[in-house]
Amino acid sequence: MNKDDANFKGIHSVVCVPGSKSLSQRALVAAALAQNDSIISNVLVSQDTMYLIGGLRALGAKIVSTQDGFFVSGTAGKIINSGEELFLGNNGTALRFLTALVCLGRGKYTLTGEKRLCERPVGALVEALKEMGADILTHNNCPPMEINANGLTGGKIILRDIESSQYVSALLLCAPYTPEGMDLSLQGGVVSTPYINLTIAVMKDFGAKITQTKKYEYHVNAGETYRGCEYHVEGDASSASYFFLAAAILRRTIRVTGISRQSSQGDIRLLDVLEGLGCKVRSEENWVEVTGDNLAKGDFIFDLNDMPDMVPTLAILAAFRKGQTIIENVSHLRIKESNRLEALVAELNHAGIEAREMSEGIVIQGGKMQPAKIETYNDHRMAMSFAIAGLVVRGIEISDKKCVDKSFPGFWEELKKI
């Protein structure tokens, strides 16, 4: 950092975040299905994206690493059948996206992954695909899955009370390649709607015609398929959240580059929560600056249904704030990389913070965190959020540091800058 730069006056640390995992994966799928070639820059290169790329290559897309991302030669919707099993680690997004995508092909496909992935449900997505002609065998509505594919008809599809917005995104991404197009209606409970909006934005960027006819109803034209393009992935708001948290609990000013407050990602709205709790936020086109101050005291309730990945971040903040914090409407966290509600309660209690589960969320009583060895449950967001707590509390030790490779391999190097 240049100390002579007046813009940096008062800044304690500057860190950089990688490209958005959510946008990277959606853009890679669209480019793999597209006619002609795409150049996708600022792609997140992590364990999750590499599992997805491996699966897309096996299905016929040519994906080559470049200096700042990937060159993708698309399949024009013609999915090949290499006969090889698609192993997707613990990447739930890739599993759900590719479950729908292979149904556009012909023949038998097998999708599986690590033990935890094979505990994560896909039932509602599978039922919707069966309605469009797919033949799918699951194990108690979970992977591994065997799919006998013969294309998808499209048509009118209804999803009810879904526990993952990834089902919606998977269907929408493949919809342009169905002969009837798709009219998708969501009824009952809907979670994580900002991720559906990200999917729609990427589809439009790649040339698909999709309209939102009502709040939870979507129409995708048949035959208006993806065209190759140059696509730049914006910085990852979820990754940025850990450094926003650091500023809040350290009472410092931290600038996070590669991200804007105008981001299309739902997780950027954590900044609104931080402002409501007493932090100051500044932002320009390619950076966000958070300054921590005395955190607001008292009892607060936060509904994080639309940004569930921010629950571990906010939970750590709650541990350092005087008062009770209730995080509600996030029961879908039980089917993430870990059962995050159970994991957060266990490790907060282990570190001396009173916390308990509710049916729809978590209750945390702010206190004095104690040194502890934190179990991560092979969950990257557990590791990164508790690592920030370790900046304040000496003796917080993360048991499995490598699990951050799933979404942010450079996390520990960036953390050293604080």
C-alpha positions in Angstrom: 0.0 0.0 0.0 1.3 3.4 -1.0 1.4 5.5 2.2 1.5 8.7 0.1 -1.9 7.9 -1.5 -4.4 10.1 0.2 -7.2 7.7 -0.7 -5.7 5.2 1.7 -5.5 7.5 4.7 -6.7 5.7 7.8 -6.9 2.3 6.1 -5.3 -0.4 8.2 -5.3 -3.2 5.7 -6.1 -3.9 2.0 -7.1 -7.4 0.8 -8.4 -8.8 -2.5 -11.1 -11.3 -3.1 -11.3 -13.8 -6.1 -14.1 -14.0 -8.6 -17.5 -15.0 -7.5 -18.0 -18.8 -7.1 -21.7 -18.5 -8.0 -21.2 -16.5 -11.2 -18.1 -18.5 -12.2 -20.1 -21.7 -12.1 -23.1 -20.3 -13.9 -21.0 -18.7 -16.6 -19.0 -22.0 -17.2 -22.3 -23.9 -17.6 -23.7 -21.4 -20.1 -20.4 -21.3 -22.0 -20.2 -25.1 -22.2 -23.7 -25.2 -23.7 -23.2 -22.3 -26.0 -22.6 -22.1 -29.7 -19.1 -20.9 -30.5 -16.4 -19.8 -28.1 -16.3 -17.8 -24.9 -13.6 -16.1 -22.8 -14.5 -16.0 -19.1 -12.2 -13.8 -17.1 -11.6 -13.5 -13.3 -13.0 -17.0 -12.8 -12.6 -18.4 -9.3 -10.1 -21.3 -9.5 -10.9 -23.5 -6.5 -11.8 -27.0 -5.7 -15.4 -26.5 -6.5 -14.9 -24.9 -9.9 -12.4 -27.5 -10.9 -14.8 -30.3 -10.1 -17.4 -28.5 -12.3 -14.9 -27.9 -15.1 -13.9 -31.6 -15.0 -17.6 -32.6 -15.4 -18.2 -30.2 -18.3 -15.1 -31.4 -20.1 -16.4 -35.0 -19.8 -19.6 -33.9 -21.4 -17.9 -32.4 -24.4 -17.0 -28.8 -23.6 -13.4 -27.8 -24.4 -12.1 -25.7 -21.5 -8.6 -24.3 -21.6 -6.9 -22.3 -18.8 -5.8 -18.7 -19.8 -3.9 -16.1 -18.0 -7.0 -14.6 -16.4 -9.6 -17.3 -16.6 -10.7 -19.9 -19.2 -11.4 -20.2 -22.9 -14.5 -22.3 -23.5 -15.5 -24.0 -26.8 -19.1 -24.8 -26.3 -21.1 -27.9 -27.3 -24.1 -26.1 -28.9 -26.2 -28.1 -26.5 -25.0 -31.5 -27.9 -24.0 -33.3 -24.7 -21.7 -36.3 -25.3 -21.7 -39.5 -23.3 -18.1 -40.5 -22.5 -19.2 -43.3 -20.2 -17.1 -42.0 -17.3 -18.6 -41.4 -13.9 -18.9 -37.7 -12.9 -17.3 -37.3 -9.5 -18.1 -33.8 -8.1 -16.5 -33.8 -4.6 -18.8 -31.9 -2.3 -19.9 -29.3 -4.9 -23.7 -29.3 -4.5 -24.1 -26.6 -7.2 -22.2 -28.7 -9.7 -24.2 -31.8 -8.8 -27.5 -30.1 -9.3 -26.5 -28.2 -12.4 -25.0 -31.3 -14.1 -27.9 -33.5 -13.1 -30.2 -31.3 -15.3 -27.5 -30.8 -18.0 -26.8 -34.5 -18.6 -30.6 -35.1 -19.2 -30.1 -33.1 -22.4 -27.8 -35.9 -23.6 -28.4 -39.6 -24.6 -27.5 -42.7 -22.7 -26.5 -43.6 -19.1 -24.7 -41.1 -16.8 -23.6 -41.5 -13.2 -23.1 -38.6 -10.9 -21.6 -39.0 -7.4 -19.2 -37.3 -4.9 -17.9 -37.3 -1.4 -19.8 -38.8 1.5 -21.4 -35.4 2.5 -22.5 -34.7 -1.1 -24.3 -38.1 -1.1 -26.3 -36.9 1.9 -27.5 -33.7 0.2 -31.0 -34.0 -1.3 -32.0 -33.6 -5.0 -35.5 -35.0 -4.8 -37.5 -32.0 -6.0 -35.1 -31.5 -9.0 -35.3 -35.2 -9.9 -39.1 -35.1 -9.9 -39.2 -32.1 -12.2 -36.7 -33.8 -14.6 -38.8 -37.0 -14.6 -41.8 -34.9 -15.6 -39.9 -33.9 -18.7 -39.0 -37.4 -19.6 -35.8 -38.2 -17.7 -35.2 -41.6 -16.1 -33.3 -41.1 -12.9 -32.4 -43.5 -10.0 -31.4 -42.0 -6.7 -30.5 -43.3 -3.3 -33.2 -42.0 -0.9 -33.4 -38.8 -3.0 -29.7 -38.3 -2.7 -26.6 -39.1 -4.9 -25.2 -41.2 -6.3 -27.5 -41.0 -9.3 -27.9 -43.0 -12.4 -29.6 -41.1 -15.3 -30.8 -42.7 -18.5 -31.0 -39.6 -20.6 -33.0 -39.0 -23.8 -33.4 -35.2 -23.9 -35.8 -33.0 -22.0 -39.2 -32.0 -23.3 -39.6 -28.8 -21.3 -43.1 -27.5 -20.8 -44.9 -26.4 -17.6 -43.1 -27.3 -14.4 -44.1 -26.6 -10.8 -41.6 -26.8 -7.8 -43.1 -26.7 -4.3 -41.5 -25.8 -1.0 -37.9 -26.2 -2.3 -35.0 -26.4 0.1 -32.5 -25.2 -2.5 -32.6 -22.5 -5.2 -30.1 -24.6 -7.1 -33.0 -26.7 -8.3 -34.5 -23.7 -10.0 -31.1 -22.5 -11.5 -30.4 -26.0 -12.8 -33.7 -26.2 -14.7 -33.5 -22.6 -16.0 -30.0 -23.1 -17.3 -31.0 -26.1 -19.4 -34.4 -24.7 -20.5 -33.3 -23.0 -23.7 -32.3 -26.5 -25.1 -35.8 -28.1 -24.6 -38.1 -28.2 -27.6 -41.0 -26.7 -25.7 -39.1 -24.1 -23.7 -40.1 -23.9 -20.0 -42.7 -22.3 -17.8 -41.4 -22.7 -14.3 -43.6 -21.9 -11.3 -42.4 -21.9 -7.7 -45.0 -22.5 -5.0 -44.8 -22.5 -1.3 -41.5 -21.8 0.4 -38.7 -20.4 -1.7 -35.1 -19.8 -0.4 -32.1 -17.9 -1.6 -33.9 -16.0 -4.4 -30.9 -13.7 -5.2 -29.1 -16.8 -6.6 -32.0 -17.3 -9.0 -31.6 -13.7 -10.1 -27.9 -14.4 -10.7 -28.8 -17.3 -13.0 -31.2 -15.2 -15.0 -28.6 -12.5 -15.4 -26.0 -14.9 -16.7 -28.5 -16.6 -19.1 -29.4 -13.2 -20.6 -25.7 -12.3 -20.9 -25.2 -15.4 -23.0 -28.2 -14.6 -25.2 -31.1 -16.7 -23.8 -34.6 -15.2 -23.7 -36.1 -15.5 -20.2 -38.8 -13.4 -18.6 -40.2 -13.3 -15.1 -43.9 -13.3 -15.6 -44.9 -13.1 -11.9 -42.9 -13.0 -8.7 -42.0 -16.7 -8.8 -42.9 -17.6 -12.4 -40.4 -17.8 -15.2 -40.7 -18.3 -19.0 -37.8 -19.4 -21.1 -38.1 -19.5 -24.9 -37.2 -22.6 -26.8 -34.5 -22.3 -29.4 -33.1 -19.1 -28.1 -29.9 -20.8 -27.0 -26.6 -19.4 -25.6 -24.0 -17.7 -27.8 -20.4 -17.5 -26.9 -19.2 -14.2 -25.5 -16.6 -12.5 -23.3 -17.7 -12.6 -19.7 -16.0 -11.0 -16.7 -16.8 -12.5 -13.3 -17.2 -10.0 -10.5 -15.5 -10.5 -7.2 -17.0 -12.9 -4.6 -19.2 -11.1 -2.1 -19.3 -14.2 0.2 -15.5 -14.3 0.4 -15.4 -10.5 1.0 -17.7 -10.9 4.0 -15.0 -12.4 6.2 -12.9 -9.2 5.8 -16.0 -7.1 6.5 -16.4 -9.1 9.7 -12.7 -8.5 10.5 -13.1 -4.8 10.3 -16.2 -4.9 12.5 -14.8 -6.9 15.4 -11.3 -5.4 15.2 -12.7 -1.8 15.0 -10.4 -1.1 12.1 -10.8 0.1 8.5 -10.3 -2.6 5.9 -10.5 -2.1 2.2 -11.6 -5.1 0.1 -10.7 -4.8 -3.6 -12.3 -6.6 -6.5 -15.8 -6.1 -5.3 -18.4 -3.3 -5.4 -21.4 -2.5 -3.2 -23.4 -2.5 -6.4 -22.7 -6.2 -6.8 -25.5 -8.3 -8.1 -24.8 -10.9 -5.4 -27.3 -11.1 -2.6 -24.5 -11.6 0.0 -23.4 -8.0 -0.5 -26.4 -7.0 1.6 -24.4 -8.1 4.7 -23.1 -4.5 4.5 -26.6 -3.2 5.3 -26.6 -5.4 8.4 -23.2 -4.1 9.4 -24.3 -0.5 9.0 -27.3 -1.2 11.2 -24.9 -2.5 13.9 -22.7 0.6 13.9 -20.1 0.1 11.1 -19.3 2.6 8.5 -19.2 1.6 4.8 -17.6 3.3 1.8 -17.5 2.0 -1.7 -16.4 2.8 -5.2 -16.4 0.8 -8.5 -13.8 -1.8 -7.4 -13.6 -1.7 -3.7 -15.6 -1.7 -0.5 -14.2 -0.2 2.8 -15.6 -1.2 6.2 -14.7 0.7 9.4 -15.6 -1.0 12.7 -16.8 1.0 15.6 -18.6 0.2 18.9 -21.1 -2.5 17.9 -24.8 -1.8 18.7 -26.0 -3.5 21.9 -29.2 -5.1 22.7 -31.4 -7.8 21.0 -31.6 -8.1 17.2 -33.4 -10.5 14.9 -32.1 -11.1 11.3 -33.9 -13.0 8.5 -31.1 -14.4 6.3 -33.3 -16.6 4.1 -31.9 -14.9 1.0 -28.3 -14.9 2.1 -27.7 -18.2 4.0 -24.0 -18.2 3.4 -23.7 -15.2 5.6 -25.0 -17.0 8.7 -21.6 -18.1 9.9 -20.2 -14.6 9.4 -23.0 -13.0 11.3 -22.8 -15.7 14.0 -19.2 -14.8 14.7 -20.1 -11.1 14.8 -22.9 -11.9 17.2 -20.5 -13.6 19.6 -18.6 -10.4 20.0 -21.6 -8.1 20.4 -23.4 -7.4 23.7 -26.9 -8.8 23.5 -28.9 -11.6 21.9 -28.9 -12.3 18.2 -31.5 -14.4 16.5 -30.8 -15.5 12.9 -34.0 -17.0 11.5 -35.6 -18.5 8.4 -32.4 -20.5 7.6 -33.4 -24.1 8.2 -32.0 -24.9 4.7 -28.5 -24.5 6.2 -28.8 -28.1 7.5 -28.2 -29.4 4.0 -25.1 -27.4 3.1 -21.5 -28.6 3.2 -22.2 -29.4 6.8 -25.3 -29.1 9.0 -24.2 -25.5 9.6 -26.7 -24.7 12.3 -25.6 -27.7 14.4 -21.9 -27.1 13.6 -22.1 -23.4 14.6 -23.9 -24.1 17.9 -21.3 -26.8 18.7 -18.3 -24.7 18.0 -19.6 -21.5 19.5 -20.4 -23.4 22.7 -17.0 -25.0 22.6 -15.4 -21.5 22.5 -17.5 -20.3 25.5 -20.3 -18.6 23.6 -23.9 -19.5 24.5 -25.7 -20.6 21.4 -28.6 -22.9 20.6 -30.5 -24.1 17.6 -34.1 -23.3 16.8 -36.2 -25.2 14.2 -35.6 -22.3 11.7 -32.3 -20.9 12.9 -30.0 -20.1 15.7 -29.9 -18.0 18.9 -26.5 -16.5 20.0 -25.8 -14.6 23.2 -22.8 -12.3 22.9 -20.0 -12.9 25.4 -16.3 -13.5 25.8 -15.0 -16.0 23.4 -12.4 -18.5 24.8 -9.4 -20.2 23.1 -10.5 -23.4 21.4 -9.6 -25.8 18.6 -12.4 -25.4 16.1 -13.7 -28.3 14.2 -14.6 -27.3 10.6 -16.8 -30.3 9.6 -15.0 -30.0 6.2 -16.9 -26.8 5.7 -15.0 -23.8 4.2 -17.4 -21.2 5.7 -16.9 -22.6 9.2 -13.1 -22.4 8.8 -13.1 -18.8 7.4 -15.5 -17.3 9.8 -13.8 -18.7 13.0 -10.4 -17.8 11.5 -11.6 -14.1 11.7 -12.5 -14.7 15.4 -8.9 -15.8 15.8 -7.7 -12.3 15.0 -9.3 -11.1 18.3 -9.0 -14.2 20.5 -5.6 -15.8 20.8 -5.8 -19.5 20.9 -8.5 -20.0 18.3 -7.1 -22.8 16.2 -8.7 -24.1 13.0 -8.5 -27.9 12.8 -8.6 -28.2 9.0 -7.3 -25.2 7.2 -7.2 -26.8 3.8 -11.0 -27.0 3.5 -11.0 -23.3 2.4 -9.7 -24.6 -1.0 -13.3 -25.3 -1.9 -14.0 -21.6 -2.5 -11.1 -19.4 -1.6 -7.6 -21.1 -1.9 -5.9 -17.8 -1.2 -7.7 -17.0 2.0 -4.9 -17.6 4.4 -2.5 -15.4 2.4 -5.0 -12.6 2.3 -5.6 -13.0 6.1 -1.9 -12.4 6.7 -2.4 -8.8 5.4 -4.6 -7.9 8.4 
